[in-house]
Amino acid sequence: MHSNWQAIRNESAHGIERKLSFEDESSLEKILDDSNFLEEVFFRLIFHIIGYTGEFYQFSQYGYPITSLKN
């Protein structure tokens, strides 16, 4: 997840504009995949801070499988 985070973070931190083009489905899918990935990173950080262990939806994977988080 670290390398994916670096790639996404660098784009957003340095002001690279992302345009939504419904004519280009692959770019839209990439934006949605990146958003799901960032959502999972956010949840994992919160879970780590509060000491949560248990099941959660893995938004970075297709189909959002439920997985278990252990400390």
MOCORQUI-V508344 format. One record per residue. N is the residue number from 1. SS is DSSP state (~ for helix, > for strand, _ for the rest). PHI is phi as a letter, one per 20 degrees, with the letter a starting at -180 (NA if undefined). Layout:
# MOCORQUI-V508344
N;SS;PHI  N;SS;PHI
This chain:
# MOCORQUI-V508344
1;_;NA  2;~;f  3;~;f  4;~;f  5;~;f  6;~;g  7;~;f  8;~;f  9;~;f  10;~;f  11;~;f  12;~;f  13;~;f  14;_;d  15;_;m  16;_;f  17;_;f  18;_;d  19;_;d  20;_;e  21;_;c  22;_;f  23;_;e  24;_;d  25;~;f  26;~;f  27;~;f  28;~;f  29;~;f  30;~;f  31;~;f  32;~;f  33;~;f  34;~;f  35;~;f  36;~;f  37;~;f  38;~;f  39;~;f  40;~;f  41;~;g  42;~;g  43;~;f  44;~;f  45;~;f  46;~;f  47;~;g  48;~;f  49;~;f  50;~;e  51;_;m  52;_;f  53;_;c  54;>;q  55;>;e  56;>;b  57;>;e  58;_;e  59;_;f  60;_;f  61;_;d  62;_;f  63;_;n  64;_;l  65;_;f  66;>;e  67;>;c  68;>;d  69;>;d  70;_;c  71;_;e
